[in-house]
């Protein structure tokens, strides 16, 4: 009987042995897939955090290069240095210094990123500075001679400013200071008069960046390194203190680094630059404790099982494992059925019970694999959704920081002495050609420095355009229809009355107004934001003599912001079918990387995506035009005082979509 059983069931036993080998192989694949997905999730997180930190900082510092170029030509500052050079009456000179200190205080009120501004004459004597606690009379910093050596009118010197981060006698005893310095010269003779030094609040800015990043993952340690790997600023000084050194390796996507008795996954990245600006050679670093990185998460997204079952459609590894586990179960079921049939024919009841047990084992194995695959699917979902939420946060963070600068710009430029004097004269009597030319030239100089604007406009209190800049060379008009005014054709036209009225009614020079995101002739009939404020009499602040409007170049600016944050694969390529959108709470599109969603159109999406508190993030699955998308969303929260305490209310929802 035993010989008969052995002969009858030998093929079955062999098949079960092969099934066991399949089981071991699938088990190994499943473990590898789980480890791979967890590792990929962590690597993407640390790389994104490092890239965000260095890129958002460099975007901010790019604006400083324009600031120092413009403020170095300020007529009041030039006048102070002229008076000092000519040895003006000491009482008169002291009066001018006080006026300059007040003017610098107004500047800092608008541009809160500076904690000190120093004006030094060409002999190194400090003629005025912003911080009353920084009592300096002279500077021997080498940046002064370096700035003086630059020819501001030569095309061979690309940078007209000096940028450095180190200790300086401009702020003695304050440690490393980030300074932007540029020569101040006589606008008529081009003779050197002195140097303007803007001191950036580096620690304050980094604290804000680190705070933003901590909302996504409190386990992440983020830092900025110099070219030698020295820590310039860190989110966790107990782990990465300032001045400590880390090996710099920007070629590797990540590495495992032992540090203080723990192992960390580390990513170090260079900046992508911004509009050609790279600045000092600094790197972003992010690291996470390996034990924290691979701790299982149990986040629940309320996803339907049908969705999880279809998740393998965009994960090749999951698809293979699922198919192999299904084949394994089918093989075991078939072996069990065939064996039971043979056993019944030969009255081998014992074998029937054994084979039924094999059948039960198959069900148990299937349950184990199904649960493991579901957990793996949830890991993939957690990673995907977390990434999309972070990228939506990045989009709004970049936009808020960018538009913060626009609000600052319009308030500061309204204080330009030339604008105030000539618009006052225009209100009292007509301007001559030379005066109109001076206004146009000054607007053009500003616009060429600050290219986020298509144009800048000065108008009288009736809203009649008095002077306007032409778009900088690299910007395009892109008219929606023929016949709209362009360039200097706008002079003499009427601005939209409602926005002019809002500017005229502002109570102080520190306030501004912004248009709705809507079409305007100032932007070729396309929708954009126009920032505006009143221009006031130079002696009587309560008397308004005109308005200034600055036209944000929304299309390329928003497109660049969204394109920079789209999710990418391991080869840094944008994921196929993914796209980003800025929209308001009423679902109106402000900008999109997809041609299917043009500015001004309305999104057909659930209301829940557009409700919620400022800074709120979420992720979900939506159906749109017959397709399923994973979507991450964040509601803007403002930056510094912008949209937080300045009275401007304009919530933006950033949405990042990936097809499923």
Secondary structure, 3 states (H helix, E strand, C coil): CHHHHHHHHHHHHHHHHHHHHHHHHHHHHHHHHHHHHHHHHHHHHHHHHHHHHHHHHHHHHHHHHHHHHHHCCCHHHHHHHHHHHCCCCHHHHHHHHHHHHHHHHHHHHHCCCEEEEEEEECCCEEEEECCCCCCCCECCCHHHHHHHCCCCCCCCCCCCEEEEEECCHHHCCCCCEEEEEEEEECCCCCCEEEEEEEEECHHHHHHHHHHHHHCCCCCCEEEEEECCCEEEEECCCCCCCCCCECCCCCCCCCEEEEECCEEEEEEEEECCCECCECCCCEEEEEEEEHHHHCCCCCCCCCCCHHHHHCHHHHCHHHHHHHHHHHHHHHHHHHHHHHHHHHHHHCCCHHHHHHHHHHHHHHHHHHHHHHHHHHHHHHHHHHHHHHHHHHHHHHHHHHHHHHHHHHHHHHHHHCCCHHHHHHHHHHHHCCCCHHHHHHHHHHHHHHHHHCCCEEEEEEECCCCEEEEECCCCCCCCCCCCCCCCCCHHHHCCCECCHHHHHHHHCCCCCCCCEECCCEEEHHHCCEEECEEEEEEECCCCCCCEEEEEEEEECHHHHHHHHHHHHCCECCCCCECCCCEEEEEECCCEEEEECCCCCCCCCECCCCHHHHCCCCCCEEEEEEEECCEEEEEEEEECCCECCECCCCCCCCCEEEEEEEEC
